[in-house]
Amino acid sequence: MIKKVAIVLLVLLNIGCDQFSKDMVRKNVMPNDYIQVVNDNFILTNVENTGAMLGFGQSFPPVMKLILFQVLPILILFILLFRILRKSQLDKGLIVAFAFVIGGGIGNLIDRVAYGSVTDFFQIKLGILKTGIFNMADVSVTTGVLLLLLLSLQGKKLAL
């Protein structure tokens, strides 16, 4: 029971951080502003993304966007959550990784359903490294995926 509560809390924490940060940006940063937080290396902006990662699919027909960016992710994320809640013997690292992926995914889904787009607001520029514009949900998903990759390289079974 404690494990299930911890999983739900970790998912909710990821969603909460994402939604709080997006709300702050929507209220305090004008659309397409370019605010240098740390020189020209860390940028704060406010961009609405009607597609997926890095704007993929923005020009898709509305029905295709609904299916690909809302219906399928809802099904996949809730099946994944259900599976990790049911699994009794699951490595703690895997629990954390999957909770981050689920929480981040739900965070962006909330935006798509509530606003029709996802609010993105961070950009990092370090020498030749320049990220796309992203948000805290993207950080959660990326952290979870990188942790899953690391665990798989250590020989952990990722099967749910």
C-alpha positions in Angstrom: 0.0 0.0 0.0 2.8 2.4 0.9 4.5 1.7 -2.5 1.2 2.6 -4.3 0.8 5.8 -2.4 4.5 6.7 -3.1 4.0 6.1 -6.9 0.8 8.2 -7.0 2.5 11.0 -5.0 5.5 11.0 -7.3 3.3 11.2 -10.4 1.3 14.0 -8.8 4.5 15.8 -7.8 5.6 15.8 -11.4 2.2 17.0 -12.7 2.1 19.7 -10.0 5.6 21.1 -10.8 4.8 21.1 -14.5 1.4 22.8 -14.1 2.6 25.3 -11.5 5.5 26.4 -13.7 3.3 26.7 -16.8 0.7 28.7 -14.9 3.5 31.1 -13.7 4.7 31.5 -17.3 1.2 32.1 -18.7 0.6 34.8 -16.1 4.0 36.5 -16.1 5.7 36.0 -19.5 4.3 37.6 -22.6 3.9 35.3 -25.6 7.2 35.0 -27.5 9.2 37.1 -25.0 12.9 36.4 -24.9 14.1 36.8 -21.4 17.8 36.1 -20.7 18.0 34.4 -17.3 21.6 33.5 -17.4 23.3 35.6 -20.2 22.2 34.1 -23.5 22.6 30.5 -22.1 19.3 30.0 -20.3 16.3 31.6 -21.9 12.7 32.0 -20.6 10.0 32.5 -23.2 6.3 31.6 -23.6 5.4 29.6 -26.7 2.2 27.6 -27.3 3.0 24.3 -29.1 0.0 22.7 -30.9 2.0 19.7 -31.9 4.3 17.3 -30.1 8.0 17.5 -29.3 9.7 20.3 -31.1 6.4 21.2 -32.9 6.1 17.8 -34.7 2.6 17.4 -36.1 1.5 21.0 -35.7 0.0 20.9 -39.3 -1.8 17.5 -38.8 -5.6 17.6 -39.3 -7.5 18.2 -36.0 -8.8 14.6 -35.9 -5.4 13.1 -36.3 -4.0 15.5 -33.6 -6.8 14.4 -31.2 -6.0 10.7 -31.7 -2.2 11.0 -31.7 -1.8 13.7 -29.0 -4.7 13.0 -26.7 -6.5 9.7 -27.0 -3.5 7.4 -27.5 -1.3 9.1 -24.8 -4.2 8.9 -22.3 -4.6 5.2 -23.0 -0.9 4.4 -22.8 -0.2 6.5 -19.7 -3.1 5.1 -17.7 -2.3 1.5 -18.7 1.3 2.2 -17.7 0.2 3.7 -14.4 -2.2 0.7 -13.8 0.6 -1.7 -14.5 3.2 -0.2 -12.1 0.6 0.1 -9.4 -0.3 -3.6 -9.8 3.3 -5.0 -10.0 4.3 -6.1 -6.5 8.0 -6.6 -7.1 9.3 -3.7 -9.1 12.7 -2.1 -8.8 12.6 1.3 -7.0 14.6 2.9 -9.9 12.0 1.6 -12.4 9.2 3.0 -10.2 10.8 6.4 -10.2 11.5 6.3 -13.9 8.0 5.3 -14.9 6.4 7.8 -12.5 8.4 10.6 -14.1 7.4 9.5 -17.6 3.7 9.2 -16.5 3.7 12.5 -14.6 5.3 14.4 -17.4 3.0 12.8 -20.0 -0.1 13.7 -18.0 1.2 17.2 -17.4 1.4 17.9 -21.2 -2.0 16.1 -21.7 -3.6 18.4 -19.3 -2.5 21.4 -21.4 -3.6 19.8 -24.7 -7.1 19.1 -23.3 -7.5 22.3 -21.4 -5.8 24.8 -23.8 -5.5 23.0 -27.1 -1.7 23.4 -27.0 1.2 22.9 -24.6 3.0 25.8 -23.0 6.8 25.6 -23.6 9.1 28.1 -22.0 12.7 27.0 -21.4 15.6 27.0 -23.8 19.3 26.3 -23.2 22.2 27.4 -25.3 25.6 26.2 -24.4 28.2 26.6 -27.2 27.0 24.4 -30.1 24.4 22.8 -27.9 21.0 24.5 -28.4 17.8 22.8 -27.2 14.4 23.3 -28.5 11.9 25.2 -26.3 10.6 22.8 -23.6 8.8 22.7 -20.3 8.9 20.8 -16.9 6.8 17.9 -18.3 9.4 17.4 -21.0 12.1 17.4 -18.3 10.2 14.8 -16.3 9.7 12.5 -19.4 13.3 12.9 -20.5 14.6 12.2 -16.9 12.4 9.1 -16.7 13.5 7.8 -20.2 17.2 8.4 -19.4 16.8 6.6 -16.0 15.1 3.7 -17.9 18.0 3.6 -20.3 20.6 3.6 -17.5 18.7 0.9 -15.7 18.5 -1.2 -18.8 22.2 -0.8 -19.4 22.7 -2.1 -15.8 20.7 -5.2 -16.7 17.4 -4.4 -15.0 14.3 -5.9 -16.6 12.0 -3.2 -17.9 9.0 -5.4 -18.5 5.8 -4.6 -16.7 
